[in-house]
Amino acid sequence: MAKLRRRGFQIIAIADVFDTEAVKAAVIHAQSEVVIEQLTALPNTYTGESMSAAAPLNQRLRQEGGANVLAAAQAAGVQRLRGVLNAKAKRELNFQPRPLQWMVDTTVACAS
């Protein structure tokens, strides 16, 4: 967190992405118009072994964590969600976008 602050970010809320209620409280507290979800668990090195080892957490982050972020954003009335929610997760969540208001796509945003 200190590294983020040194780069000029203001920390508004923090939550364990696997804690549904904590994520909802954090998103509601942030009062954001947009939520950007980029949950991933990538290893420091990209070998077959390290990628295989990271896969279970990465899948859990994207499915369970992504579902929590989506539910929190909806509960908070957020108008836009940008993230990595995949088609399988959308089906499992029975995702129904609100016309012209709710966007879920696979855009990856990077900041430097």
Secondary structure, DSSP 8 states (H G I E B T S, - for coil): -HHHHHTT--------TT-HHHHHHHHHHHT-SEEEE------SS--HHHHHHHHHHHHHIIIIIHHHHHHHHHHHT-SEEEE---HHHHHHTT----TTT-----------
